[in-house]
Amino acid sequence: MLTAGAAPLRRRVARLALALAAGAFVALGPLGATPAAAQPQVPAQMLQQDEDFRAARDAFRVGQAARLDQAAARLRGHPLEPWVQYWQLRLRLDTAEVAEVQAALARLADTRAGDQLRSDWLKVLGRRGQWDLFAAEHPRLVNSDIEVDCHALTQRRVVGDASALAEARPLWFTSRDVPESCTPLFQDLIAAGSLRVDDIWARIRLAFEAGQAGTVRRVAAFLPVGQQPDGKAVDFALNNPQAVLDRKNELRTRAQREVVMFAAHRLARTSPQNAAEAWERIDQLFSESERGYTWGAIAWLAARRLDPEALRWFRMAGGVQLNDEMLGWRVRAALRAEAWTEVLAAIGQMTPREQQDAAWRYWRARALRELKRSDEAVPILVALSREFSFYGQLALEDLGPVAGAPAPPPFKPSREEMDAFGKHPAVHRALAFYRLQMRFEGNREWFWAIRTMTDEQLLAAAEWSRRNRLWDRAIATAERTREHHDFSLRFLAPFREELQPHLKSQQLDEAFVLGLIRQESRFLPDVRSHAGASGLMQLMPATAAWVAKRSGMLDFRPALVNDVQVNLGLGTAYLRTVLNDLDDHPVLASAAYNAGPGRARAWRTVQPLEAAIYAESIPFGETRDYVKRVMSNATYYAQQFGHQTTSLRARIGTIPARN
């Protein structure tokens, strides 16, 4: 299957991979046509300039201005010259004259390099306190960050804007360290009484929950003198939480009590049962709110391990307000127990912003329906059904057949509209980055190019991308439309013909496999993940070698994994093995493909479980999102191809009980 007759195709696929890697684009054919594989002819001068660009980047990274200037002199006219100009000025930005920086910003106008220079310049101006210059430049910034945001709020404070301090308050509540530019704002908030001791402890708890002992110490410095937790006690609780809980602790001060509570939280990360037993022995020594918070933390960590005791421990938290993360897991624990009243109550305690998440809107509607309150559920489902997502599809199906106006035909861009997009300088920069195997940087340039586009322009850009075999860019661009949609662009199937023999051989559902490939690689044959997975079906080297040996592929070598036919052959064979091992269930197989078969099995319950609840309660956020997207993708592909099974609910069904 994987060897006979494959050599000529490998050579053809290798040429296509080179075309994509080179970032070349072909002339547009007639509307509706798909061009043949591009045969890039990259001029020798451009290839040399690519090497000069790499040299310039390396010189910038090590701060060698002379080497950078030498490389820059050879990069005149290169699409990425704006970045070289940015690097040259960035190395001496702290000492540059204002006029020189302003001239560079004008020269780099409407480029991402210019926006990055503006961000860096604003940070310099903020540190210097040059607020007039800062105020003039800040409105032109496109991409901000928290350091610039804090400088901007400080600038507004300086000119007497009383609302700036209130806007700074939400920045305090994070488990991470924040830039020094935020410290004066926090000090002003404390002095004004807008950040109180309880708020400082709230952030310390966030750092405790994240296991950030260093952040705990830095945040504790904001507490009044004598109220900070002892650093050695924090370290001891971090490294030996069971010992802290077992010994007799001094609990006179809040700091002493919080350290013991942190120990219970820390122990629950590895053994919620041990933490619950230890905490239950001493919880009466703490206040009601302290008991509730700690039980909530133990229950949260237990729910993430799918411990059936988690819901009981959540109940022991009483009426204490938990954070959104904890409440999300309280919902999931309640879903697995089909405790619909608790599902509704936990969602109702979330912040208004969190309640707008599609998952919680859907499960709120489901809980209302289960509690015989359909009149309240239907408006939620109607609004959600207009969204193209896992929960939007479920909502639409839950509503049943609904008569409505037929969808308008998708907008079809003209040649002129596509040509205009192809000439965009940011697109040329993106293609240059792709040619240099710098996909992350290329994608950022791409999103810079389309950031302000209308739906019509986005669809023109997506169609241009499809015609030039930039499959991932076509999908990513088409997904950004707001009113006008083209699902043939959102759900491309560029290797459908190559996939057919493997689908037949492994008896796999076409829509399911395409949905998985779309999520894995966006149809990029040469893409490689940070973990080392490669190709269309993102195979890890060890998995590919194992499947190749099992399939009798005698000439396998790791370099072949990016070959389209080899990757599809090995990937579909592995997927068939996973399906055979997991009751031929696509939801379990999707979870296994991302997180491993052992985990997919372990996440089942002793009773059959609704597949949507199984997917929502997957402990790993990445896998949880992955499974939903694969199943949603598969449903859209099935509808597009006219397959027999086009319902998402019919596709995902019920998860069999764990043996």
C-alpha positions in Angstrom: 0.0 0.0 0.0 2.7 2.5 0.9 5.5 1.4 -1.4 4.4 0.1 -4.8 4.3 2.8 -7.5 4.9 5.6 -5.0 8.3 6.8 -6.2 7.1 9.0 -9.1 4.4 10.5 -7.0 7.0 11.2 -4.2 9.0 13.2 -6.8 5.9 15.2 -7.8 5.0 15.8 -4.2 8.5 16.9 -3.4 8.3 19.5 -6.1 5.1 20.8 -4.7 6.6 20.9 -1.2 9.4 23.0 -2.6 6.9 25.3 -4.3 5.1 25.9 -1.0 8.4 26.3 0.9 9.6 28.9 -1.6 6.5 30.9 -1.1 6.1 31.2 -4.9 2.7 32.1 -6.3 1.3 31.3 -9.7 -0.5 33.4 -12.2 -4.3 33.2 -11.8 -6.1 31.0 -14.2 -9.7 31.4 -15.3 -12.2 31.9 -12.5 -13.1 28.6 -11.0 -10.0 26.8 -12.2 -7.3 25.4 -9.9 -3.8 25.8 -11.3 -1.3 23.0 -11.7 1.5 22.6 -9.2 3.6 25.8 -9.1 7.1 25.4 -10.5 9.0 28.2 -8.6 11.9 29.9 -10.3 13.5 31.9 -7.5 16.2 34.2 -8.9 19.7 33.6 -7.7 19.9 37.1 -6.5 16.9 36.7 -4.3 18.3 33.4 -2.9 21.5 35.2 -2.0 19.5 38.0 -0.4 17.7 35.4 1.7 21.0 34.4 3.1 21.9 38.0 3.7 18.6 38.4 5.6 19.4 35.4 7.8 22.8 37.0 8.5 21.2 40.3 9.3 18.8 38.6 11.7 21.6 36.8 13.4 23.7 40.0 13.8 20.7 41.8 15.4 20.2 38.9 17.8 23.7 39.2 19.2 23.8 43.0 18.9 26.5 43.3 16.3 25.6 46.6 14.5 28.5 46.6 12.1 27.7 43.1 10.7 24.0 44.1 10.5 24.9 47.2 8.5 27.0 45.2 6.1 24.1 42.7 5.5 21.6 45.6 5.2 23.6 47.2 2.4 23.0 44.0 0.3 19.2 43.9 1.0 18.0 46.9 -0.9 14.7 46.2 -2.5 14.2 42.9 -0.6 10.6 42.4 0.6 11.8 42.1 4.2 14.0 45.2 4.1 11.6 47.0 6.5 12.6 44.5 9.2 16.3 45.1 8.6 15.8 48.9 8.9 13.8 48.2 12.2 16.7 46.1 13.6 19.3 48.8 12.7 17.5 51.4 14.7 16.3 49.1 17.4 19.9 48.4 18.5 20.4 52.1 19.4 16.9 53.2 20.1 17.6 54.3 23.6 20.1 56.9 22.3 18.5 57.8 19.0 17.3 61.4 18.3 13.6 62.0 18.2 13.7 63.3 14.7 15.5 60.1 13.5 12.9 57.8 15.1 10.0 59.9 13.6 11.6 59.7 10.2 11.9 55.9 10.5 8.3 55.6 11.6 7.2 57.6 8.5 9.4 55.5 6.3 8.0 52.3 7.8 4.4 53.5 7.8 1.7 50.8 7.4 4.2 47.9 8.1 4.3 45.6 11.0 8.0 46.4 11.4 7.0 50.1 11.8 4.3 49.2 14.4 6.9 47.2 16.4 9.2 50.1 16.2 6.5 52.4 17.5 5.8 50.0 20.4 9.4 49.9 21.4 9.7 53.7 21.1 6.7 54.2 23.3 8.3 52.1 26.0 11.4 54.3 25.8 9.3 57.5 26.0 7.4 56.0 28.9 10.5 55.2 30.9 11.8 58.7 30.2 8.5 60.3 31.2 8.3 62.2 27.9 4.5 62.2 28.0 3.9 64.8 25.2 5.7 62.7 22.7 4.1 59.6 24.0 0.6 61.1 23.7 1.2 62.1 20.1 2.5 58.7 19.0 0.3 56.3 21.0 -2.9 56.6 19.0 -1.1 55.3 15.9 -0.1 52.0 17.6 -1.9 49.0 16.3 -0.6 46.1 18.4 -0.2 47.0 22.1 1.0 45.0 25.1 0.6 45.4 28.9 3.8 47.4 29.2 2.7 50.1 26.7 -0.8 50.0 28.2 0.5 50.8 31.7 2.6 53.7 30.3 -0.5 54.9 28.5 -2.6 54.9 31.7 0.2 56.7 33.5 0.3 59.4 30.8 -3.5 59.9 31.2 -3.0 60.1 35.0 -0.4 62.8 34.4 -2.8 65.0 32.4 -5.5 64.6 35.0 -7.7 61.8 33.5 -9.4 60.4 36.7 -10.7 57.3 34.8 -7.2 56.0 34.1 -6.7 54.6 37.6 -10.0 52.6 37.5 -9.0 51.1 34.1 -5.7 50.0 35.7 -7.3 48.0 38.4 -8.1 44.9 36.3 -4.5 44.6 35.3 -3.7 43.7 38.9 -5.5 40.4 39.0 -3.1 38.1 37.2 -0.9 35.2 38.3 2.0 36.4 36.2 4.6 39.1 36.8 3.8 42.4 35.2 6.2 45.0 33.7 7.7 47.7 35.9 5.6 50.3 34.0 2.6 49.0 35.9 4.1 49.4 39.4 3.4 53.2 39.9 -0.3 52.6 38.9 -0.6 49.8 41.5 1.0 52.0 44.1 -1.4 54.8 43.3 -4.4 52.3 43.5 -3.2 51.2 46.9 -2.7 54.8 48.1 -6.2 55.7 46.9 -7.8 52.7 48.7 -8.8 51.1 45.4 -6.6 48.1 45.9 -7.0 46.8 49.4 -5.3 44.0 51.4 -7.9 41.5 50.3 -7.1 42.4 46.7 -3.4 41.8 47.3 -4.2 38.5 48.8 -6.4 37.6 45.9 -3.5 38.1 43.5 -1.2 36.1 45.8 -3.7 33.3 45.7 -3.6 33.4 41.9 0.1 33.1 42.0 -0.2 30.2 44.6 -2.6 28.5 42.2 -0.1 28.8 39.4 2.7 27.6 41.6 4.6 30.9 41.1 6.5 31.2 44.3 8.6 34.1 43.0 5.5 36.0 42.0 4.1 35.4 45.5 7.1 37.1 47.0 7.0 40.1 44.6 3.2 40.6 45.1 3.5 40.2 48.9 5.8 43.2 48.9 2.7 45.3 48.4 1.2 44.1 51.7 1.6 46.3 54.8 4.8 45.8 56.8 4.6 42.7 58.9 1.8 41.1 56.9 3.9 39.3 54.3 4.1 35.5 54.2 7.4 34.0 55.3 9.5 33.1 52.2 10.9 29.9 53.8 7.4 28.8 54.8 6.2 29.3 51.2 9.0 27.2 49.9 8.4 24.5 52.4 4.7 24.4 51.4 5.7 24.3 47.8 8.1 21.3 48.2 6.5 19.3 51.1 2.8 20.2 51.4 1.8 17.0 53.2 4.2 17.8 56.0 2.7 21.3 56.4 -0.8 19.9 56.7 0.2 17.1 59.1 2.0 19.3 61.7 0.6 21.8 64.2 0.8 25.2 62.5 0.7 28.7 64.0 -2.4 30.2 62.5 -2.6 33.6 64.2 -2.0 35.8 61.1 -3.6 35.7 57.7 -0.2 35.0 56.1 0.3 31.9 58.2 -3.2 30.6 57.4 -2.8 31.3 53.6 0.5 29.3 53.6 -1.3 26.3 55.0 -4.2 26.7 52.6 -1.6 26.9 49.8 -0.2 23.6 51.1 -3.6 21.9 50.7 -3.9 23.3 47.2 -0.4 22.1 46.3 -1.0 18.6 47.6 -4.3 18.5 45.6 -2.3 18.8 42.4 -0.9 15.3 42.9 -3.5 13.7 45.2 -6.9 15.4 45.7 -7.9 12.6 48.0 -5.0 13.1 50.4 -5.5 16.8 50.3 -9.2 16.5 51.1 -8.5 14.1 54.0 -5.8 16.4 55.4 -7.8 19.6 55.0 -10.9 18.0 56.6 -9.0 17.4 59.8 -8.1 21.1 60.2 -10.6 23.1 58.2 -12.5 24.1 61.3 -9.5 26.2 62.4 -10.2 28.5 59.4 -12.9 31.0 58.6 -15.9 30.1 56.5 -14.5 31.9 53.5 -11.1 30.4 53.9 -12.6 26.9 54.2 -14.8 27.5 51.1 -12.0 28.8 49.0 -9.7 25.8 49.9 -12.4 23.2 49.3 -13.1 24.9 45.9 -9.4 24.7 45.0 -9.3 21.0 46.0 -12.5 20.3 44.1 -11.2 22.2 41.0 -8.0 20.1 40.9 -10.0 16.9 41.5 -12.4 17.8 38.7 -9.5 18.2 36.3 -8.6 14.6 37.1 -12.2 13.6 36.6 -12.4 12.4 40.2 -16.0 11.5 41.0 -15.6 13.1 44.4 -15.1 16.5 42.9 -18.7 17.6 42.9 -19.1 16.7 46.6 -16.1 18.8 47.4 -17.4 21.7 45.4 -20.5 21.5 47.5 -18.4 21.8 50.6 -17.1 25.2 49.3 -20.6 26.6 50.2 -21.4 30.0 48.9 -17.9 31.2 48.5 -17.3 33.0 45.2 -14.9 30.9 43.1 -13.0 32.1 40.0 -14.1 31.4 36.5 -11.6 28.6 36.0 -12.9 26.8 39.1 -16.5 27.3 38.1 -15.9 25.9 34.6 -14.7 22.7 36.2 -17.6 22.7 38.6 -19.9 22.8 35.5 -18.0 19.9 33.9 -18.2 17.8 37.1 -21.9 18.5 37.3 -22.4 17.6 33.6 -20.7 14.2 34.1 -23.1 13.6 37.0 -26.1 15.0 35.0 -26.7 17.4 37.9 -28.5 20.0 35.8 -29.4 22.3 38.7 -25.7 22.6 39.6 -24.8 23.2 36.0 -27.1 26.2 35.9 -26.0 27.5 39.3 -22.3 27.3 38.5 -22.7 29.1 35.1 -24.8 31.8 36.9 -21.9 32.5 39.3 -19.4 33.2 36.4 -18.4 36.7 35.4 -20.7 38.2 32.7 -17.8 37.9 30.2 -17.2 34.2 30.9 -20.9 33.4 30.6 -20.7 34.6 27.0 -18.4 31.7 26.0 -20.2 29.5 23.5 -19.8 26.4 25.8 -21.4 27.9 28.8 -24.3 29.5 26.7 -25.0 26.0 25.2 -24.9 24.2 28.5 -27.0 26.8 30.2 -29.6 26.3 27.5 -29.3 22.5 27.9 -29.7 22.7 31.7 -32.8 24.9 31.3 -34.3 22.4 28.9 -33.6 19.5 31.2 -35.2 21.4 34.0 -38.4 21.9 31.8 -37.7 25.6 31.2 -37.6 25.5 27.4 -39.1 28.9 27.0 -35.9 30.3 28.5 -33.6 28.0 26.6 -34.8 28.6 23.0 -33.7 32.2 22.7 -30.2 31.2 23.8 -30.1 28.3 21.3 -31.4 30.6 18.5 -28.6 33.1 19.0 -26.0 30.4 19.3 -27.2 28.5 16.2 -26.0 31.4 14.0 -22.4 30.7 15.0 -20.2 28.3 13.0 -18.8 26.2 15.8 -19.3 22.9 17.6 -21.9 24.4 20.0 -23.5 26.4 17.2 -24.1 23.2 15.3 -25.5 21.4 18.3 -27.8 24.4 19.1 -29.1 24.4 15.5 -29.8 20.7 15.7 -31.4 21.0 19.1 -33.9 23.5 17.7 -35.0 21.1 15.0 -36.0 22.1 11.4 -36.5 25.9 11.3 -37.9 27.6 8.2 -36.0 30.6 7.1 -34.8 32.5 4.1 -32.3 30.6 1.9 -28.7 31.5 2.3 -27.4 34.0 -0.3 -24.9 32.6 -2.8 -21.3 33.2 -1.7 -19.6 36.3 -2.9 -17.3 35.6 -5.9 -14.4 38.0 -6.2 -13.2 39.3 -9.5 -9.7 38.9 -11.0 -9.0 42.6 -10.2 -9.9 42.1 -6.5 -7.6 39.1 -6.3 -4.8 40.9 -8.2 -5.0 43.8 -5.8 -4.6 41.5 -2.8 -1.6 39.7 -4.4 0.2 43.1 -4.8 -0.1 44.0 -1.1 3.5 44.5 0.3 2.6 42.7 3.5 1.6 39.6 1.4 5.0 39.7 -0.3 6.7 39.9 3.1 4.6 36.9 4.3 5.7 34.9 1.2 9.3 35.8 1.8 9.1 34.6 5.4 7.5 31.3 4.2 10.4 30.9 1.7 12.8 31.3 4.6 10.9 28.7 6.6 9.8 31.3 9.1 6.1 30.5 9.1 5.2 32.2 12.4 6.6 35.5 11.2 5.0 35.0 7.8 1.6 34.4 9.4 1.9 37.6 11.4 2.6 39.6 8.2 -0.4 37.9 6.6 -2.8 38.9 9.4 -1.3 42.4 9.2 -2.4 42.5 5.5 -6.0 41.4 6.2 -6.6 43.1 9.6 -8.9 45.8 8.3 -10.5 44.0 5.3 -14.2 43.8 4.5 -15.9 40.5 4.0 -15.6 40.9 0.2 -11.9 41.6 0.4 -11.3 38.7 2.8 -13.0 36.3 0.4 -10.9 37.7 -2.5 -7.8 37.1 -0.4 -9.0 33.6 0.5 -9.7 32.7 -3.1 -6.3 34.1 -4.2 -4.7 31.9 -1.5 -6.6 28.8 -2.7 -5.5 29.4 -6.3 -1.9 29.7 -5.1 -2.1 26.6 -3.0 -1.7 28.4 0.3 -4.3 26.3 1.8 -3.8 27.3 5.4 -4.0 31.0 4.5 -7.2 30.4 2.5 -8.9 28.8 5.5 -7.6 31.3 8.1 -8.7 34.2 5.9 -12.1 32.9 5.0 -12.8 32.2 8.7 -12.6 35.9 9.5 -15.7 37.0 7.5 -18.6 38.3 9.5 -21.7 38.4 7.2 -20.7 36.8 3.9 -19.3 33.3 4.1 -17.9 30.8 1.6 -17.7 27.3 3.1 -15.9 25.9 0.1 -13.0 28.1 1.2 -13.4 27.5 4.9 -13.4 23.8 4.3 -11.0 23.1 1.5 -10.1 19.5 0.6 -6.9 19.9 -1.6 -5.7 16.4 -1.3 -9.0 14.7 -1.5 -8.0 12.6 -4.6 -4.8 11.4 -3.0 -6.7 10.4 0.1 -9.2 8.1 -1.6 -7.2 4.9 -1.8 -6.2 5.2 1.8 -9.8 5.8 2.9 -10.9 2.7 1.0 -8.0 0.5 2.3 -8.6 1.5 5.9 -12.4 1.8 5.7 -12.4 5.3 7.1 -15.0 8.1 6.8 -13.8 10.8 4.4 -15.3 13.7 6.3 -13.8 12.6 9.6 -10.3 12.2 8.1 -10.5 15.6 6.3 -11.8 17.2 9.5 -8.8 15.8 11.4 -6.3 16.9 8.7 -7.7 20.4 8.7 -7.2 20.7 12.4 -3.8 19.0 12.4 -2.0 20.8 9.5 -4.4 23.0 7.6 -3.3 20.9 4.6 0.4 22.0 4.7 2.4 18.9 3.6 5.7 20.2 5.1 4.5 21.7 8.4 6.3 20.6 11.6 5.0 21.1 15.1 7.1 22.2 18.1 6.8 18.6 19.4 8.3 17.2 16.2 5.1 16.0 14.4 5.3 16.3 10.6 3.1 16.4 7.5 -0.6 16.5 6.7 -1.6 14.1 9.5 1.1 15.4 11.9 2.9 12.1 12.7 5.5 11.9 15.4 8.7 10.2 14.3 8.3 7.2 16.6 4.6 6.7 15.6 5.5 6.9 11.9 8.3 4.4 12.2 6.0 2.0 14.3 3.2 2.2 11.7 5.6 1.8 8.8 7.1 -1.4 10.3 3.6 -2.7 11.2 2.5 -2.0 7.6 5.5 -3.8 6.0 7.0 -0.6 4.5 10.6 -1.8 4.0 12.1 1.4 2.6 10.8 3.8 5.3 13.0 6.6 6.5 12.1 9.7 8.6 12.5 12.0 5.6 9.6 10.4 3.9 7.1 11.5 6.5 6.4 14.8 4.7 5.7 13.0 1.4 1.9 13.4 0.9 1.2 9.8 0.0 3.4 8.3 2.7 2.0 10.6 5.3 -1.6 9.8 4.3 -0.8 6.1 4.2 0.8 6.0 7.6 -1.6 8.5 9.2 -4.8 6.7 8.1 -3.3 3.3 9.1 -2.6 4.7 12.6 -6.1 6.2 12.8 -7.6 2.9 11.9 -5.6 1.2 14.7 -6.8 3.8 17.1 -10.4 3.4 16.0 -10.2 -0.4 16.4 -8.8 0.1 19.9 -11.6 2.5 20.9 -14.9 1.0 19.8 -14.6 2.6 16.4 -15.8 5.9 18.0 -14.6 9.1 16.3 -14.7 11.2 19.4 -12.5 8.8 21.3 -10.3 8.4 18.3 -9.9 12.2 18.0 -9.0 12.4 21.7 -6.5 9.6 21.3 -4.9 11.0 18.2 -4.1 14.2 20.1 -3.4 13.0 23.6 -2.9 9.2 23.3 -5.2 6.2 23.5 -4.6 5.5 27.2 -5.9 8.9 28.2 -8.9 8.7 25.8 -9.9 5.4 27.5 -9.3 6.7 31.0 -11.6 9.8 30.5 -14.6 7.5 30.0 -17.0 6.7 32.8 -18.4 3.4 34.1 -21.7 4.4 32.4 -22.4 5.4 28.8 -21.8 9.2 28.5 -23.2 11.7 26.1 -20.3 12.5 23.7 -20.7 16.2 24.0 -20.3 16.0 27.7 -17.2 13.7 27.3 -15.7 16.3 24.9 -16.4 19.2 27.2 -14.9 17.5 30.3 -11.6 16.4 28.6 -8.9 17.6 31.2 -6.5 18.9 28.6 -7.6 22.3 27.2 -5.8 21.7 23.9 -7.3 18.2 23.4 -10.8 19.5 24.5 -10.7 22.2 21.8 -9.2 19.8 19.3 -11.9 17.1 19.6 -14.7 19.7 19.2 -13.1 21.2 16.2 -12.4 17.9 14.5 -16.0 16.8 15.0 -17.3 20.2 13.8 -15.0 20.1 10.8 -16.2 16.6 9.9 -19.8 17.7 10.0 -19.2 20.6 7.7 -17.3 18.4 5.2 -20.1 15.8 5.2 -22.6 18.5 4.4 -20.4 19.9 1.7 -19.9 16.5 0.0 -23.5 15.4 0.5 -22.6 12.4 2.7 -25.3 10.4 4.4 -24.4 11.4 8.0 -24.5 15.2 8.2 -25.8 15.7 11.8 -23.1 16.5 14.4 -25.1 14.8 17.1 -25.6 11.6 15.1 -21.9 11.7 14.3 -20.7 12.0 17.9 -23.4 9.9 19.6 -22.7 8.3 23.0 -19.4 7.3 24.5 -19.5 3.6 25.6 -18.9 2.7 29.2 -15.4 2.0 30.4 -14.7 -1.6 30.9 
